[in-house]
Amino acid sequence: VIVKGVKGKVIDVGIMTTKIRTGNERMVVIPNTSLAGEVVENYAQGSSLDNPDSMNLRFRVNTTLDQDAERVKEIMLKAINDCEYTVDYHKTEVLLYDISETALVFRLDCWVVDYNNERKAKDWILIEILKQFKTQGISVPFPHLTVKQED
């Protein structure tokens, strides 16, 4: 959940407080009175028909403008599908999201089996993509700085 700017897993809901464990293992105690009327974003929004602990994972990866977009999408989809933390019963997509001045921007959209493994899944997918990019000669953009010197 995300509540009052705190992201983590709800550990306990008591009469007076709600306890949330954050990703860095901190315990946050929030008074229930401050939750009344607040928007609570629930990441554990998987369907109860399949896995209530699953969550949607969405992030972006850039390549240089000269890359073959279809090939890049294939590499990214394979990385997602090979990841032990993702599921195949939800829709998985890799879309060319934008063409910026310096990059092709791809959006990856997949589902993680257990929302507690969100960071592990993203880490595994990104490392696999980087390995494949390296072996297949696909480059990622880096910042450019142009300096003009006037005489």
C-alpha positions in Angstrom: 0.0 0.0 0.0 0.9 3.6 -0.2 -0.8 5.7 2.5 0.2 9.2 3.7 3.4 8.9 1.5 4.5 5.6 3.1 4.9 2.6 0.8 5.0 -0.9 2.4 3.1 -4.0 3.4 0.3 -3.7 6.0 1.4 -5.9 8.9 -1.4 -5.2 11.4 -4.6 -3.2 11.6 -5.5 -2.6 15.2 -8.2 -0.5 16.9 -6.0 2.5 17.2 -3.2 2.1 14.6 -2.2 0.5 11.4 1.4 -0.9 11.1 3.2 -0.9 7.8 6.6 -2.5 7.1 8.5 -0.5 4.4 10.8 -1.8 1.7 13.8 -1.0 3.9 12.3 -3.0 6.8 11.2 0.0 8.9 8.0 -0.3 10.9 5.7 2.7 10.5 2.8 3.1 12.8 0.0 5.3 11.5 -2.9 6.3 13.7 -6.2 5.1 12.2 -7.8 8.5 12.9 -5.4 10.0 10.3 -6.4 7.4 7.8 -10.0 8.3 7.8 -10.8 10.1 4.6 -7.3 9.4 3.2 -6.8 7.7 -0.2 -5.0 4.4 0.3 -3.4 2.9 -2.9 -3.4 -0.8 -2.7 -0.6 -2.5 -4.6 -2.0 -6.0 -3.7 -4.6 -5.6 -6.3 -4.3 -8.9 -8.1 -7.5 -10.7 -8.9 -8.8 -13.0 -6.2 -9.5 -15.5 -9.0 -5.8 -16.0 -9.6 -3.4 -14.5 -7.1 -4.4 -11.8 -4.7 -0.7 -11.0 -4.0 0.2 -10.3 -7.6 0.9 -6.7 -8.7 1.4 -4.8 -11.9 5.0 -3.7 -12.5 5.5 -0.9 -15.0 8.8 0.8 -15.9 10.7 2.3 -18.8 13.9 1.4 -20.6 15.6 3.6 -23.2 17.8 2.7 -26.2 19.6 4.9 -28.7 17.6 6.1 -31.7 19.3 3.8 -34.2 18.2 0.5 -32.7 15.7 -1.9 -34.2 12.6 -1.3 -32.1 11.0 -4.7 -32.9 14.2 -6.6 -31.9 14.5 -4.5 -28.7 10.9 -5.4 -27.8 11.6 -9.1 -28.4 14.6 -9.0 -26.0 12.6 -7.2 -23.3 9.6 -9.6 -23.6 11.9 -12.6 -23.3 13.5 -11.1 -20.2 10.0 -10.6 -18.6 8.8 -14.1 -19.6 12.0 -15.8 -18.3 11.8 -14.0 -14.9 10.8 -16.4 -12.1 9.0 -13.5 -10.3 6.6 -12.7 -13.1 3.3 -14.4 -14.1 2.1 -15.4 -17.5 -1.7 -15.3 -16.8 -1.8 -11.5 -16.9 -1.2 -9.4 -20.0 2.5 -8.6 -20.6 3.4 -5.8 -22.9 6.5 -4.0 -24.2 5.5 -0.8 -26.1 7.5 1.8 -27.9 6.3 4.6 -25.6 8.0 7.6 -27.0 10.7 8.8 -29.4 12.7 11.6 -27.6 15.5 13.7 -29.0 18.0 11.1 -27.7 16.3 7.8 -27.2 13.6 5.3 -28.1 11.6 5.0 -24.9 10.0 1.6 -24.2 7.4 0.9 -21.5 7.5 -2.6 -19.9 4.2 -3.7 -18.3 4.1 -7.1 -16.5 2.7 -8.7 -13.4 4.8 -9.9 -10.4 3.7 -13.1 -8.6 4.0 -11.5 -5.2 4.2 -7.8 -4.6 6.9 -8.3 -2.0 9.2 -9.3 -4.9 8.6 -6.1 -6.9 12.2 -4.9 -6.6 13.7 -8.4 -7.2 11.7 -8.8 -10.3 12.7 -5.4 -11.7 16.3 -6.0 -10.9 16.3 -9.5 -12.6 14.6 -8.1 -15.7 16.9 -5.1 -16.0 20.0 -7.2 -15.6 18.8 -9.7 -18.2 18.0 -6.9 -20.6 21.5 -5.4 -20.1 23.1 -8.8 -20.7 21.2 -9.2 -23.9 21.9 -5.6 -25.0 25.6 -6.2 -24.5 25.7 -9.5 -26.5 23.6 -8.1 -29.3 25.2 -4.7 -29.6 22.2 -2.6 -28.5 23.2 0.6 -26.9 21.5 2.8 -24.3 21.7 6.6 -24.6 24.0 8.7 -22.3 23.8 12.4 -21.6 25.5 14.7 -24.1 27.0 18.0 -23.2 28.0 20.4 -26.0 30.4 23.1 -25.1 31.0 26.0 -27.5 34.1 28.1 -27.2 34.0 31.4 -28.8 37.3 33.2 -29.8 
